[in-house]
Amino acid sequence: MEAPRLAHTMSSPTSPCEEVIKNLSLEAIQLCDRDGNKSQDSGIAEMEELPVPHNIKISNITCDSFKISWDMDSKSKDRITHYFIDLNKKENKNSNKFKHKDVPTKLVAKAVPLPMTVRGHWFLSPRTEYTVAVQTASKQVDGDYVVSEWSEIIEFCTADYSKVHLTQLLEKAEVIAGRMLKLSVFYRNQHKEYFDYIREHHGNAMQPSVKDNSGSHGSPISGKLEGIFFSCNTEFNNGKPPQDSPYGRYRFEIAAEKLFNPNTNLYFGDFYCMYTAYHYVILVIAPVGSPGDEFCKQRLPQLNIKDNKFLTCDEEDGVMVYHHAQDVILEVIYTDPVDLSLGTVAEITGHQLMSLSTANAKKDPSCKTCNISVGR
């Protein structure tokens, strides 16, 4: 028996010319595996000659959708009523072998003109490698299916979050950002050996490095954007940086105006938590016209430096004044090299709290505060 069709797994096409699977559903039966073997209780009739899809093409890939098309021989083509699409994460190619026969195992689509769009956050995640294979099927009057052999297996990878998805994250982050507190410096904690290495091998200038994979799985800056991480949060009672840090006992401090000013652009990069009560917001500061600025302009929502919920820079009585959000932990990425001579390096007096480190930290996919309704 077919499972009820899940209307919420489909959305409107992004353009009028897109053909969309309007009747996409998950079949609550155990279909053949890719070798054509059927379980004894599969409910599928003996295999007859139906055209086998070949030359599979995947296109228009987003973080939670893709278009698929293929070629077929014309023989028995008019008997096709459905397509079975076997979609698996690449690291688990045998995921159609479930313990219970009533677990949905395949995407089932009515036979519509190709190409068609497969869309749905229930089964697609961003920046994830998948394998896909296709069968053609003919539904019989008794509910059984006659199916073709499986097509070849194709591999593809879904895309990062788009600006639209990041804007949804941005709006969620704005809700909890809280009131704004003053700040005067940006700071970066590292071990003493790091700063010694910078002085000896990089002419005293900290160099941008590729951002790790912490945060949202679909973030377009992870593993791609080059920058230097800074913090800017302050203690609410004294307006100064906290004395504790998870990243090392030596701290570089630099006046805020040397990194963040009207000659820089500000971008929203991510919003996440790590199974904790507090949340992180990643912001990117890029000098106008720099390679980092060009990278962000194409991928990230830009913020007004004078008026946003996270980090502001404005002039009051001829002096630059800075504020940061109180209720989120800001991680600021600056995209250009920074010379140590522009600030000071000193040992902190507090503790090194390793539990607060966000290096390659995984986002909590179940948090309703910082997740959006696309693949995690």
N, C-alpha and C positions, 0 to 999 in steps of 0.2 A: 504494500500500500504506500502511496506517495505521502510524504510528510506535507503538512500545510505549507503553502507558499509563503515565504518570508518577505513581505513587501518592503520591510525596512532595510533589507540588504541591498536595495537598489535605490538610486537617486536619479534625478533628471540628467540627461546628457549635457555635456559642457558646450556643445554646439549643435545647431539644428540638424547637421548632416550625420551626427553620430547615431548608429543603430545600437540600441540598448537591450540587454536581456531583461525584458519586463517581467518575466515569469520565472526568474531564477529561484531555485529552491534547493534545499538539501534533502537528498533522498534517504529516507530512513530504512534502507535495505543494504545488504552487503553485495556490492557489485563485483564483477570479475576483477582480478588483479591484472597488471599490465601484460602478463603472459597469456591471458585469456582463460585462466583457470577460474572456475566458479565454485563457491561453497555449495553444499548440498541443499541449504535452505535459502539460496539467494533469490528465488522467485523470478529468475530470468530464464527464458525459453532457450531451447537448443539454438546454437549459433547458425544463422543463415547468411547468405551472401549479401552483405551491405557494403557500400564503398568505404574504404579505409582512409581516413584523413591523412594527408601527407603534405610536406612543405609547409609546416606550421610557421606562422609569422606572428610575433608579438610586437606591438607598437603602442604609442601614446601612453607610456607607463607613468603613473603617478605613485604617490605613497600608498594608495589604497584602491587602485584600479589599473586595468590594462585593457587594450583591445587585442582580440585574437582573431585570426583568419587562417584558412588552410585551403588546399586544393583537394578535389575529389573526382573520381571517375564518375561519369554520368550514369553508369549502370545501377539500376535500382535506386537512384537518387530520390525519385518521387515517393519512395516508401519511408523515407526518414521523417520521423516525427520529433525526435529529441536528440540532443547532444549530451554526452557524459564527459565532464571535464574533471580529470584527476589532478588535483592541485596539492602539492606537498612542499613543505620546506625542504631545501636541498639536503640538510643534514639528516633528514629522516625520510628517506625515499620509500620506506615500507610502512608509512603511517596509515595505509588503508587496511592494515591487519589489526583490527580492534578486538578487544576481549569479548565484547557483546555485539550481537548482530544488529541491534537496533540503534547503534551509534551512527550518526550521519557520516558517510564516507566520501561522497562525491557531490560535485555541483551538477545539477540537472537543469538544462535550459531547453525550452521549446526550440525547434529548428526555425531560426530566423535568418534573414539575409546576412551574409558576412561582409565586412568584419563586424563583430559585436563587442560590446564593452562588458567586461566582468568587473563588478564593483561591489565592495562591501567590507567594512571594518571588522566584521565577525571572523573573517578568515584571511585577511591580508594585513600585513604589518609593513611599515616603511623600512627602507634600507635592508631588505631581507632577500636572500636568494631562494628561489622557488624552482621546482620542476613541474612541468605540465605535460599531460598527454590527453588525447581526445579519442572517443569512440562515437560513432553514429549509432542510433538506436531507432527501433520501430516499436511503438507501444501497441500491444494486441488488445483485443476486446476483453480478454479475461484479466487484464492488468499486467501480464508478464511483458517482458521486453525481448525482442530479438536485437542482438548487438553485433557490431563489426569487431574486427580485431582492433587492438590499441594502435594508435599512431606511434611514431617515434617520440622519444622524450626530449623536450626542449627545456633549456635552463634560461632564467632571466632574473633580474634583481629589481625590486621596487625602488622608487625614488625617495628623496628626502621630503620633509614637510615643505610645502609651498609658502609663499607670503600669506596666503589666505589662512592656512593652518596656524602659522606663527601669530597672526593677528588674533586668532581665537585664544591662543595661549596668553598673549599679551593682555587681553581683556580679562582673563581669569586672574592674572597676576595683579592687575590694577585693583581688583576687589579687596585684596588682603594687604596691600602695600603699607597701609597705615599712615600716620602723620609724618611730616618731614622734619628731620633734625639737621642742624648745621654740621659741616665738616670743613677741615682746612687742608688735609693732606690725603694722598693716596699712599698705600704702603704694601710692601711685598716681603714676606718672610721666607727665608731659605737657610740652609746650613752655611757655616762659615766657609766651607770648601767651595761652595758655589760662587760666592763673591770673590774669593781668591782666584778662582779659575777665570772669571770674567775679567779681572784686572790683568791677568797674565796672558790670556789667549785671545781676548776680544777687545783689546785697547780700551778697557774700562767701560765698555758699552754692553748692556744686557741685550741679547738678541731675541727676536721673536722665534717661537717654536710652534709646531703644529699642535692644536688643541687635542686633548685626549678624547675618549669616548664617554665621558661622564654626561649625565643629564638625559634628556629625551632621546629615544632611539632614532627618531626621525630628524633630529636637529641638523641643518645643513652646514653648521660650522664644525661639527665634530670630525676630527681626522682631516680637515681641509683648511680651516682658517689658521693663519700664523699670527701669533701675538704674544704678549707678555701679560700674565695674570697679576692684577692688583686687587687689593681690598680697599674699602672706604668706610665700612661701618664703624660707628663710634659707640662708646659707653654712654647710655642715656643720661647718666648723672654728672658727667664731666666733659662730654663732647670730645674726648680723646680716643685714639685707637685702643682696643683692649690689649692687655699685656700677655694674654695667652694666644697660642697659635699652634695649628697642627703641622706646619710646614717647615719649622726650623727656629732656632733661637736667635737668629740674626735678622734684623729688619732694616730694609731700605725705605726711607720716608722721603716723599717729594711733595712740594707745595702743589695744591690741586690745580692752580692756574697754569702750571707748566705742562700738564697733560690734557686738561679739559678747558677749552676756551672757544670763542667764536670762530676760530680757525679749524675746529674739529667738528666732525659729525658724530651723532650718537645713535646707536641701533639697539633694538631688542633682539637678544639671541636665544633665550631659553627660559623656561620656568619648570622647576622640578623639586621633588623631595626624595629622601632616601629612607623611607619607612620611619620617618620622624615627624614630630609636630611642627618643626620649622621648615621653611621653604627657601629655595635659592632662586635668584634671578640673575641671568648672565646678560651683561650689557657690553657693547663693543664701542670703544672710542677710536676713531680713525681720523688722522689729519686729512683735511679736504683735498681730494685729488690723488691721494696715495693709493698704492695697489690694494691695501686693505679696505679703503673706502670704496673702490670700484667693486671689490668682491662683495661687500655687504650691501651695496646699493641694489644689486641684482637679486639678492636673496632674503634680506631681512627688512622688517618694518623700521622705518626711520622715526626717531623721536625728536620732538622740539626741545632743544637743550634748555630753554627757559621755562617750559611748561610741560612737565610729564610727572608721573607718579613715583619715579624711582630715583632719579639723579638730575639735579638742575644746576645751571650755571647762569647767573644774572648779575647785572651791575646795579649797585646801590650806592649813591653818593660818590660815584667815580671809583668804587672798589668792587672787585668781583666777589660775589657771595655764593656759597655752595650749600646744597642741601641733599640729604639722602633719605630714602624710605626707612622707617623705623622697624617695620614688622616683617621684613624679608632680609635675607643675607645676600648682599650684592657681590657678585664676582665680575670684575671689570677687566676686559681684555683690551690692551692698548696695542695697536698693530704695527708700530714702528720701533726701532731700537731706542733705548733710553740710557743715557750716559750716567754713571754713578756720581759724577761730579755735580749733577743737577740736584742732588739730595744728600742725605746722610745715611750711613750704615752704623747701627749700634745693636748691642745685645739686649734682648728683652728680659724683663725680670720675672715674667710669669712662667706658666707650664707649657709643655708641648703636648697638646691634646690631640693625639692621633685619631681618636674616634670621630673628630670633626673633619677629617680629610675627605675631599671630594674626588680624589684621583681615580679616574675610571669608575666612578660610582654609578650604580644602576638605579634608574628611576623606579619608584613604586608604581606599577601599572594599575593598581587598584585605587589609588588616591583620587577622590572625586574633585578635590580642589585644584589639582594641577594636570589633569588629563583631559584631552578633548576626544570627541567621538569619531576618531579615525584610528587606524591601527597603531598600537603602542610602539 
